[in-house]
Amino acid sequence: MTNSRKPRTSPAQDRRQKTSGAPRPSSAQRGTSAPSRPPKAQRERAAAVAQSQQNDAPVAEQDHQHDTQLWQQVTWFEVTEHQEDQRLDNFLVARLKGVPKTRIYRLIREGEVRVNKGRVRADTRLQIGDQIRVAPIRRQIKTDDNSAVVISDDLAQSLLKRVVYEDDGLLVVNKPAGLAVHGGSGVAFGVIEAIRQATQKSYLELVHRIDRDTSGLLMIAKKRSTLKKLQDDLREGRIRKTYHALVKGNVLLDQQRIDAPLLRYELANGERRVRVAADGKPSQTNWRVLERFAGKATWVEASPLTGRTHQIRVHGLSIGHPLLGDDKYGHDKPDHGIVPRRLCLHASRLSIPDYPVIEAPLADDMQQLIDSLRKPKVSGTTAPKADKAKTEKTKATTSMPVATNVTWHPDMED
């Protein structure tokens, strides 16, 4: 005899059936398919891309399933009331999509993650308003199928729009901050790879390099003969480079030459650094003050006479005026509340024999910072001037033991 009784259902099931007109399907009936990215992750990804664009750096084309390139720019987060008292490691794991947990903990240990400009531990509890800076995650995060990273046409073409000079043998591009000049050492690609893709030229080579975090002029040779000549000119000091920088504090001397030998060394994690050392290579940089900002910061023009790694940055630190936004050298010095989101160094001018002077305007973010530092002058007041005694004292106390500062004038050029 067949049992015709209906299976018993709970009141809640009865209500759902009345509302929908049909029983709710089981998980097996519904299937296991789900959107490839939840709405929250989409919002976080869009915010990170917008931040990268704000920093004036192109963003690579990204795999929508795996975020292969999303975190290769400096990334900033601000803690809201919803994240108050959350652990730093948990906060980052939820936001750095595609980055393994082991990599996140390593970033924290190596100081690549800063909270309010300071080093922190993974178990640090966050407070409302905390500013979290994550350095570029330079090691490529591969897709599941181990496929190669694709440089988007938009990125490549955007770099072509930044070309400020071109002839048969030379191309000069105004590089944005945050983009490496070439791939390697965990960096998937750089300016040269993107330019090669955009132009489809058979020969393109870097004439020189500038730091990833520095914006400004970068020379690329289109002929081997041009490459050899320009590199010879660089070695012989015939090419003059001029940089604009914002440094901490009030630089008293209007003009000076910083003469301090520099020595390269490596940290335990393999990261390269530079310091002033008696057994370092001879290094000289001419500094000229362009504008002072109420003792908080100084806008300077820096002209290196030698081409050492991180030369301008370390020379600035050696006289007590590290660059604003420099997280390697002098980040522990007072910044008077000025918190730029990039290294404030821009390669602004190239003087090359047999070429016109090539210039690049300040990056928008640096210009905006300078404008914000400018305040209307109060009637009857002038910028502070250093008397002779104070200048001599500064020369004796702000330099490191092996650094010497002397007043500079044009006929001292090599």
PLY file of the C-alpha trace (Angstrom):
ply
format ascii 1.0
element vertex 414
property float x
property float y
property float z
element edge 413
property int vertex1
property int vertex2
end_header
0.00 0.00 0.00
1.43 3.31 -1.08
1.78 6.02 1.54
0.07 9.11 0.08
0.82 11.35 3.01
2.84 14.48 2.20
6.15 14.95 4.01
5.93 17.14 7.07
7.24 20.66 6.69
8.09 23.32 9.20
6.10 26.55 9.47
9.04 28.45 7.99
9.07 26.12 4.94
5.33 26.57 4.56
5.75 30.34 4.51
8.51 30.16 1.88
6.41 27.87 -0.31
3.42 30.19 -0.08
5.56 33.18 -0.96
7.48 31.65 -3.86
4.86 29.20 -5.07
7.48 26.42 -5.13
9.76 24.68 -2.65
13.19 26.25 -2.22
15.69 24.24 -4.30
18.43 22.35 -2.52
22.10 23.30 -2.79
22.59 20.44 -5.27
19.71 21.74 -7.41
20.99 25.31 -7.26
24.46 24.25 -8.40
27.78 25.55 -7.19
28.40 28.34 -9.69
29.04 31.78 -8.24
30.19 35.14 -9.52
33.93 35.25 -10.12
34.31 38.28 -7.85
31.99 39.36 -5.02
30.75 42.98 -5.02
32.97 43.92 -2.07
36.11 42.82 -3.90
35.02 44.75 -6.96
34.74 47.91 -4.91
38.16 47.37 -3.32
39.76 46.71 -6.70
38.22 49.85 -8.21
39.42 51.93 -5.25
42.97 50.61 -5.60
43.04 51.33 -9.34
41.71 54.85 -8.71
44.46 55.40 -6.15
47.10 54.29 -8.64
45.72 56.70 -11.22
45.77 59.49 -8.64
49.48 58.79 -8.11
50.02 59.54 -11.82
51.17 56.00 -12.61
49.62 53.82 -15.35
47.95 50.63 -14.21
48.67 47.37 -15.97
45.88 45.35 -17.55
44.65 42.93 -14.95
43.23 39.45 -15.07
39.75 39.84 -13.62
40.03 36.46 -11.91
43.48 36.78 -10.36
44.59 40.44 -9.91
48.05 39.68 -11.31
49.23 43.29 -11.39
46.92 45.20 -9.06
49.38 45.72 -6.23
52.50 46.76 -8.20
51.94 50.42 -7.29
52.11 52.03 -3.86
48.74 51.42 -2.21
47.14 53.49 0.56
44.31 52.59 2.92
42.60 54.71 5.56
41.03 52.99 8.56
37.35 53.80 9.09
35.12 53.21 12.08
34.19 49.82 10.65
37.80 48.57 10.88
38.67 50.09 14.27
40.59 47.72 16.56
41.10 45.20 13.76
44.49 43.48 13.52
46.73 44.78 10.75
47.34 41.33 9.24
43.63 40.54 9.05
42.95 43.96 7.55
45.49 43.41 4.76
44.49 39.81 4.03
40.94 41.02 3.36
42.13 43.71 0.94
45.23 42.51 -0.88
43.34 40.12 -3.12
45.58 37.58 -4.82
48.53 38.11 -2.48
49.44 35.02 -0.42
49.29 35.38 3.36
52.96 34.44 3.64
53.84 37.35 1.34
51.75 39.77 3.41
53.49 38.72 6.65
56.86 39.11 4.94
55.93 42.63 3.78
55.10 43.56 7.38
58.33 42.04 8.76
60.47 43.84 6.17
58.89 47.23 6.86
57.14 47.39 3.48
53.89 48.11 5.34
53.77 51.33 7.36
51.07 52.72 9.60
51.26 56.49 10.01
54.82 56.28 8.56
56.04 53.88 11.24
57.03 50.23 11.22
54.47 47.96 12.85
53.84 44.35 13.87
51.31 42.02 12.30
49.18 42.07 15.48
49.01 45.89 15.64
45.48 47.07 16.40
44.25 49.76 14.00
42.58 53.01 15.01
40.19 55.28 13.11
42.08 57.55 10.72
45.26 55.44 10.57
47.05 55.80 7.21
48.38 52.47 5.92
50.98 52.47 3.16
51.80 49.25 1.31
54.92 49.38 -0.84
54.71 48.01 -4.38
54.52 44.22 -4.32
57.16 43.76 -6.93
57.12 40.00 -7.18
54.69 38.95 -9.88
51.59 37.17 -8.66
51.06 34.51 -11.32
47.73 33.25 -12.56
46.63 29.69 -11.89
47.64 28.64 -15.40
51.06 30.34 -14.98
50.33 32.58 -17.97
52.46 35.62 -18.77
51.42 39.12 -17.79
49.95 41.12 -20.64
50.83 44.81 -21.01
47.64 46.59 -21.97
47.57 48.71 -25.11
46.13 51.57 -23.04
49.19 51.58 -20.79
51.63 51.40 -23.70
49.86 54.16 -25.61
49.66 56.35 -22.50
53.46 56.24 -22.28
53.76 57.32 -25.91
51.71 60.38 -25.02
54.37 61.23 -22.42
57.18 61.43 -24.99
58.66 64.95 -24.79
61.41 64.57 -27.41
62.05 62.25 -30.35
64.36 62.13 -33.36
65.86 59.38 -35.51
68.07 58.07 -32.72
66.65 59.22 -29.37
63.33 59.11 -27.55
62.83 60.85 -24.19
59.78 60.02 -22.09
58.44 61.78 -19.00
58.20 58.70 -16.76
55.49 58.65 -14.09
56.42 57.88 -10.51
55.75 54.31 -9.41
56.64 52.62 -12.71
59.96 50.78 -13.04
62.15 51.56 -16.05
62.48 47.85 -16.89
61.29 44.44 -15.70
63.32 42.07 -13.57
63.96 41.31 -9.89
60.31 40.43 -9.41
58.99 43.33 -11.54
56.93 41.96 -14.41
57.62 44.81 -16.82
58.67 48.44 -17.03
58.76 51.47 -19.31
61.07 49.93 -21.89
58.90 46.82 -22.38
55.76 48.93 -22.73
57.40 51.31 -25.21
58.69 48.39 -27.29
55.18 46.99 -27.46
53.65 50.36 -28.36
56.15 51.24 -31.10
56.95 47.73 -32.43
60.48 48.97 -33.17
63.24 46.39 -33.61
65.79 48.30 -31.49
65.04 50.22 -28.29
67.44 50.33 -25.33
67.63 52.30 -22.08
70.43 54.87 -22.08
70.31 55.18 -18.28
68.02 54.44 -15.35
66.10 56.43 -12.78
64.53 55.10 -9.60
61.10 53.57 -9.79
59.68 56.15 -7.37
61.23 59.09 -9.27
59.29 60.81 -12.04
60.73 62.66 -15.02
63.00 62.37 -18.03
64.21 58.97 -19.22
66.36 58.54 -22.36
65.75 55.60 -24.70
68.03 54.98 -27.69
66.56 53.95 -31.04
69.95 53.16 -32.59
73.01 51.38 -31.30
75.24 54.27 -32.38
73.09 56.71 -30.38
73.21 54.43 -27.32
77.02 54.24 -27.43
77.49 57.99 -27.87
75.08 58.98 -25.09
76.51 56.46 -22.64
80.01 57.76 -23.41
78.74 61.29 -22.77
77.30 60.16 -19.43
80.56 58.50 -18.35
82.57 61.60 -19.27
80.17 63.96 -17.50
79.11 65.78 -20.67
75.38 65.29 -20.00
73.94 67.48 -17.24
70.88 66.26 -15.36
68.76 68.58 -13.25
66.24 67.43 -10.69
63.60 69.23 -8.66
63.00 67.97 -5.13
61.02 68.86 -2.03
63.07 68.31 1.12
62.27 68.48 4.81
63.09 71.58 6.83
64.57 74.94 5.97
67.75 74.73 3.86
69.75 77.80 4.91
72.36 78.05 2.17
70.99 79.38 -1.11
73.62 77.44 -3.06
76.00 74.71 -2.03
77.93 71.73 -3.26
77.52 68.54 -1.25
80.71 66.48 -1.48
80.23 63.15 0.30
81.51 59.74 -0.90
78.79 57.11 -1.20
78.99 53.37 -0.56
76.46 50.77 -1.70
75.50 47.90 0.60
72.74 45.36 1.01
70.29 44.68 3.81
69.71 41.15 5.09
66.74 40.78 2.71
68.90 41.70 -0.29
67.54 45.22 -0.72
70.19 47.67 -1.84
70.92 50.81 0.15
73.51 53.58 0.06
75.26 55.50 2.85
77.95 58.12 3.25
81.28 56.41 3.94
84.91 57.41 3.79
85.68 54.41 1.59
82.79 55.13 -0.79
82.96 56.45 -4.34
83.48 60.23 -4.79
80.10 61.91 -5.19
79.13 65.55 -5.61
75.77 67.28 -5.98
75.05 70.98 -6.49
72.02 72.27 -4.63
70.19 75.55 -5.28
67.22 76.70 -3.21
64.20 77.69 -5.30
61.69 78.38 -2.54
61.30 77.96 1.21
58.01 77.14 2.91
57.88 78.63 6.42
60.63 76.37 7.72
58.62 73.22 7.00
60.04 72.31 3.61
62.30 73.62 0.86
62.01 73.31 -2.89
65.47 72.73 -4.35
67.14 72.21 -7.69
69.68 69.39 -7.50
72.34 68.79 -10.15
74.42 65.63 -9.59
77.98 65.87 -10.92
78.39 62.11 -10.48
75.91 59.31 -11.11
75.73 57.23 -7.93
72.73 55.18 -6.85
70.28 57.23 -4.73
72.81 60.09 -4.77
70.45 63.04 -4.34
68.45 61.25 -1.66
71.46 60.26 0.46
73.20 63.62 0.00
70.05 65.34 1.22
70.00 63.13 4.29
73.71 63.84 4.91
73.03 67.56 5.45
69.89 66.98 7.52
67.34 67.55 4.75
66.02 64.21 3.42
63.49 64.24 0.63
59.80 64.32 1.45
58.11 60.99 0.82
61.36 59.00 1.01
60.64 55.80 2.93
64.25 54.58 2.74
66.29 57.58 3.81
65.28 59.98 6.57
61.70 58.83 7.06
62.22 59.24 10.81
62.90 62.98 10.47
60.07 65.42 11.34
57.85 66.22 8.37
55.79 69.02 10.00
52.55 67.35 8.96
53.44 67.15 5.25
52.63 63.61 4.14
53.13 63.19 0.37
52.12 59.91 -1.17
55.28 59.56 -3.26
58.96 60.40 -3.32
59.19 64.12 -4.12
61.92 63.87 -6.77
61.48 64.77 -10.44
64.04 64.60 -13.28
63.21 67.91 -14.90
65.97 68.83 -17.39
68.59 67.23 -19.64
71.43 69.16 -21.26
73.00 66.92 -23.92
75.77 67.97 -26.35
74.39 68.62 -29.86
70.79 68.43 -28.64
68.34 71.12 -27.54
67.70 71.38 -23.80
64.98 68.86 -22.97
62.60 69.63 -20.12
59.62 67.99 -18.41
57.13 69.94 -16.30
56.65 68.96 -12.68
54.32 66.04 -12.12
50.84 67.22 -11.19
50.95 65.76 -7.68
54.24 67.52 -6.88
52.96 70.82 -8.27
49.80 70.52 -6.21
51.85 69.89 -3.07
53.97 72.98 -3.74
50.85 75.07 -4.32
49.40 73.85 -1.03
52.58 74.85 0.82
52.47 78.37 -0.53
50.66 80.82 1.72
49.94 84.53 1.24
52.78 86.61 2.65
51.96 88.66 5.73
52.59 92.37 5.24
55.85 93.58 6.74
57.46 90.16 7.04
60.12 88.51 4.96
61.55 85.05 4.71
64.20 84.35 7.35
67.78 84.92 6.31
70.81 83.24 7.77
73.53 85.46 9.17
77.16 84.57 8.62
77.68 83.03 12.07
74.61 80.86 11.73
75.65 79.74 8.26
79.10 78.72 9.50
77.50 76.80 12.36
75.20 75.02 9.93
78.10 74.04 7.71
79.88 72.56 10.71
76.96 70.68 12.26
74.55 69.52 9.57
77.06 67.60 7.47
78.19 64.11 8.31
81.89 63.75 9.17
82.92 62.90 5.62
80.59 65.39 3.93
81.66 68.93 3.15
79.47 71.85 2.09
80.91 74.81 0.26
79.18 77.75 -1.31
78.67 76.97 -4.95
78.73 79.29 -7.95
78.51 78.59 -11.71
82.24 78.73 -12.47
82.76 75.74 -10.16
81.07 73.45 -12.69
83.31 70.60 -13.85
0 1
1 2
2 3
3 4
4 5
5 6
6 7
7 8
8 9
9 10
10 11
11 12
12 13
13 14
14 15
15 16
16 17
17 18
18 19
19 20
20 21
21 22
22 23
23 24
24 25
25 26
26 27
27 28
28 29
29 30
30 31
31 32
32 33
33 34
34 35
35 36
36 37
37 38
38 39
39 40
40 41
41 42
42 43
43 44
44 45
45 46
46 47
47 48
48 49
49 50
50 51
51 52
52 53
53 54
54 55
55 56
56 57
57 58
58 59
59 60
60 61
61 62
62 63
63 64
64 65
65 66
66 67
67 68
68 69
69 70
70 71
71 72
72 73
73 74
74 75
75 76
76 77
77 78
78 79
79 80
80 81
81 82
82 83
83 84
84 85
85 86
86 87
87 88
88 89
89 90
90 91
91 92
92 93
93 94
94 95
95 96
96 97
97 98
98 99
99 100
100 101
101 102
102 103
103 104
104 105
105 106
106 107
107 108
108 109
109 110
110 111
111 112
112 113
113 114
114 115
115 116
116 117
117 118
118 119
119 120
120 121
121 122
122 123
123 124
124 125
125 126
126 127
127 128
128 129
129 130
130 131
131 132
132 133
133 134
134 135
135 136
136 137
137 138
138 139
139 140
140 141
141 142
142 143
143 144
144 145
145 146
146 147
147 148
148 149
149 150
150 151
151 152
152 153
153 154
154 155
155 156
156 157
157 158
158 159
159 160
160 161
161 162
162 163
163 164
164 165
165 166
166 167
167 168
168 169
169 170
170 171
171 172
172 173
173 174
174 175
175 176
176 177
177 178
178 179
179 180
180 181
181 182
182 183
183 184
184 185
185 186
186 187
187 188
188 189
189 190
190 191
191 192
192 193
193 194
194 195
195 196
196 197
197 198
198 199
199 200
200 201
201 202
202 203
203 204
204 205
205 206
206 207
207 208
208 209
209 210
210 211
211 212
212 213
213 214
214 215
215 216
216 217
217 218
218 219
219 220
220 221
221 222
222 223
223 224
224 225
225 226
226 227
227 228
228 229
229 230
230 231
231 232
232 233
233 234
234 235
235 236
236 237
237 238
238 239
239 240
240 241
241 242
242 243
243 244
244 245
245 246
246 247
247 248
248 249
249 250
250 251
251 252
252 253
253 254
254 255
255 256
256 257
257 258
258 259
259 260
260 261
261 262
262 263
263 264
264 265
265 266
266 267
267 268
268 269
269 270
270 271
271 272
272 273
273 274
274 275
275 276
276 277
277 278
278 279
279 280
280 281
281 282
282 283
283 284
284 285
285 286
286 287
287 288
288 289
289 290
290 291
291 292
292 293
293 294
294 295
295 296
296 297
297 298
298 299
299 300
300 301
301 302
302 303
303 304
304 305
305 306
306 307
307 308
308 309
309 310
310 311
311 312
312 313
313 314
314 315
315 316
316 317
317 318
318 319
319 320
320 321
321 322
322 323
323 324
324 325
325 326
326 327
327 328
328 329
329 330
330 331
331 332
332 333
333 334
334 335
335 336
336 337
337 338
338 339
339 340
340 341
341 342
342 343
343 344
344 345
345 346
346 347
347 348
348 349
349 350
350 351
351 352
352 353
353 354
354 355
355 356
356 357
357 358
358 359
359 360
360 361
361 362
362 363
363 364
364 365
365 366
366 367
367 368
368 369
369 370
370 371
371 372
372 373
373 374
374 375
375 376
376 377
377 378
378 379
379 380
380 381
381 382
382 383
383 384
384 385
385 386
386 387
387 388
388 389
389 390
390 391
391 392
392 393
393 394
394 395
395 396
396 397
397 398
398 399
399 400
400 401
401 402
402 403
403 404
404 405
405 406
406 407
407 408
408 409
409 410
410 411
411 412
412 413
